[in-house]
């Protein structure tokens, strides 16, 4: 199955974690890496509308990364 081996950045992605909070940029990088894998899955499963929606979300995550938070 297509996907990614992305892991939450140090600091954790869980609201219940007691470590430092993720920055917007760290969260955007993590989300973008997950969305890349999901986009591949949607394309390979011939789900064009879902792939489109994921692509839109991926573009937003990439914009957040570029803005630096």
C-alpha atoms as an extended CHARMM CRD file, in Angstrom:
* protein
*
        69  EXT
         1         1  UNK       CA              0.0000000000        0.0000000000        0.0000000000  PROA      1               0.0000000000
         2         2  UNK       CA              1.2950000000        3.4530000000       -0.8750000000  PROA      2               0.0000000000
         3         3  UNK       CA              1.8990000000        5.7440000000        2.0220000000  PROA      3               0.0000000000
         4         4  UNK       CA              4.4590000000        7.4190000000        4.1440000000  PROA      4               0.0000000000
         5         5  UNK       CA              6.4960000000        6.6010000000        7.1750000000  PROA      5               0.0000000000
         6         6  UNK       CA              6.0830000000       10.0860000000        8.6000000000  PROA      6               0.0000000000
         7         7  UNK       CA              6.1520000000       10.3660000000       12.3320000000  PROA      7               0.0000000000
         8         8  UNK       CA              4.9730000000       13.2370000000       14.4650000000  PROA      8               0.0000000000
         9         9  UNK       CA              7.7710000000       15.7370000000       15.0370000000  PROA      9               0.0000000000
        10        10  UNK       CA              9.5490000000       15.7620000000       18.3770000000  PROA      10              0.0000000000
        11        11  UNK       CA              7.2330000000       17.3970000000       20.8440000000  PROA      11              0.0000000000
        12        12  UNK       CA              4.3800000000       15.1400000000       19.8420000000  PROA      12              0.0000000000
        13        13  UNK       CA              1.2080000000       15.6560000000       17.9040000000  PROA      13              0.0000000000
        14        14  UNK       CA             -1.0700000000       14.6180000000       20.7140000000  PROA      14              0.0000000000
        15        15  UNK       CA             -2.9280000000       17.2730000000       22.6810000000  PROA      15              0.0000000000
        16        16  UNK       CA             -2.3850000000       15.1390000000       25.7910000000  PROA      16              0.0000000000
        17        17  UNK       CA              1.4080000000       15.0830000000       25.4520000000  PROA      17              0.0000000000
        18        18  UNK       CA              3.2640000000       16.9170000000       28.1870000000  PROA      18              0.0000000000
        19        19  UNK       CA              6.1720000000       18.0190000000       25.9860000000  PROA      19              0.0000000000
        20        20  UNK       CA              6.5420000000       21.2770000000       24.0730000000  PROA      20              0.0000000000
        21        21  UNK       CA              3.7550000000       22.2090000000       21.6930000000  PROA      21              0.0000000000
        22        22  UNK       CA              4.2380000000       21.8240000000       17.9420000000  PROA      22              0.0000000000
        23        23  UNK       CA              4.8050000000       24.9930000000       15.9950000000  PROA      23              0.0000000000
        24        24  UNK       CA              2.4690000000       25.7360000000       13.0940000000  PROA      24              0.0000000000
        25        25  UNK       CA              5.3110000000       25.0100000000       10.6830000000  PROA      25              0.0000000000
        26        26  UNK       CA              6.1330000000       21.6430000000       12.2940000000  PROA      26              0.0000000000
        27        27  UNK       CA              2.4760000000       20.6620000000       12.2010000000  PROA      27              0.0000000000
        28        28  UNK       CA              2.1580000000       21.7590000000        8.5700000000  PROA      28              0.0000000000
        29        29  UNK       CA              5.2400000000       19.7300000000        7.5910000000  PROA      29              0.0000000000
        30        30  UNK       CA              3.8680000000       16.6240000000        9.2940000000  PROA      30              0.0000000000
        31        31  UNK       CA              0.3990000000       17.0490000000        7.8090000000  PROA      31              0.0000000000
        32        32  UNK       CA              1.8350000000       17.6240000000        4.3180000000  PROA      32              0.0000000000
        33        33  UNK       CA              3.8860000000       14.4300000000        4.5610000000  PROA      33              0.0000000000
        34        34  UNK       CA              0.7900000000       12.4420000000        5.5190000000  PROA      34              0.0000000000
        35        35  UNK       CA             -1.2950000000       14.0270000000        2.7690000000  PROA      35              0.0000000000
        36        36  UNK       CA              1.3080000000       13.0860000000        0.1230000000  PROA      36              0.0000000000
        37        37  UNK       CA              0.7980000000        9.4190000000        0.9610000000  PROA      37              0.0000000000
        38        38  UNK       CA             -2.9900000000        9.7520000000        1.0620000000  PROA      38              0.0000000000
        39        39  UNK       CA             -2.9830000000       11.4470000000       -2.3320000000  PROA      39              0.0000000000
        40        40  UNK       CA             -1.0970000000        8.4920000000       -3.8170000000  PROA      40              0.0000000000
        41        41  UNK       CA             -3.5690000000        6.0610000000       -2.2740000000  PROA      41              0.0000000000
        42        42  UNK       CA             -6.5490000000        7.9820000000       -3.6540000000  PROA      42              0.0000000000
        43        43  UNK       CA             -5.0130000000        8.1590000000       -7.1370000000  PROA      43              0.0000000000
        44        44  UNK       CA             -4.1200000000        4.4720000000       -7.2040000000  PROA      44              0.0000000000
        45        45  UNK       CA             -7.6220000000        3.5530000000       -6.0290000000  PROA      45              0.0000000000
        46        46  UNK       CA             -9.1320000000        5.6850000000       -8.8180000000  PROA      46              0.0000000000
        47        47  UNK       CA            -10.8020000000        8.1720000000       -6.5000000000  PROA      47              0.0000000000
        48        48  UNK       CA            -10.2860000000       11.4080000000       -8.4420000000  PROA      48              0.0000000000
        49        49  UNK       CA            -12.5050000000       13.6740000000       -6.3640000000  PROA      49              0.0000000000
        50        50  UNK       CA            -10.9600000000       12.5190000000       -3.1120000000  PROA      50              0.0000000000
        51        51  UNK       CA             -7.4940000000       12.9510000000       -4.6420000000  PROA      51              0.0000000000
        52        52  UNK       CA             -8.4800000000       16.4900000000       -5.6280000000  PROA      52              0.0000000000
        53        53  UNK       CA             -9.6610000000       17.3350000000       -2.1070000000  PROA      53              0.0000000000
        54        54  UNK       CA             -6.4720000000       15.9260000000       -0.6140000000  PROA      54              0.0000000000
        55        55  UNK       CA             -4.4610000000       17.9800000000       -3.1210000000  PROA      55              0.0000000000
        56        56  UNK       CA             -6.2400000000       21.1380000000       -1.9770000000  PROA      56              0.0000000000
        57        57  UNK       CA             -5.4400000000       20.2960000000        1.6520000000  PROA      57              0.0000000000
        58        58  UNK       CA             -1.8350000000       19.5510000000        0.6670000000  PROA      58              0.0000000000
        59        59  UNK       CA             -1.5180000000       22.9460000000       -1.0180000000  PROA      59              0.0000000000
        60        60  UNK       CA             -2.8070000000       24.6220000000        2.1420000000  PROA      60              0.0000000000
        61        61  UNK       CA             -0.3240000000       22.6960000000        4.2970000000  PROA      61              0.0000000000
        62        62  UNK       CA              2.5030000000       23.6840000000        1.9400000000  PROA      62              0.0000000000
        63        63  UNK       CA              1.3840000000       27.3360000000        2.1440000000  PROA      63              0.0000000000
        64        64  UNK       CA              1.5390000000       27.1330000000        5.9370000000  PROA      64              0.0000000000
        65        65  UNK       CA              5.0490000000       25.6600000000        5.7330000000  PROA      65              0.0000000000
        66        66  UNK       CA              6.1640000000       28.4340000000        3.3890000000  PROA      66              0.0000000000
        67        67  UNK       CA              4.6870000000       31.1950000000        5.5400000000  PROA      67              0.0000000000
        68        68  UNK       CA              6.7780000000       30.1200000000        8.4840000000  PROA      68              0.0000000000
        69        69  UNK       CA              3.8710000000       30.1590000000       10.8930000000  PROA      69              0.0000000000
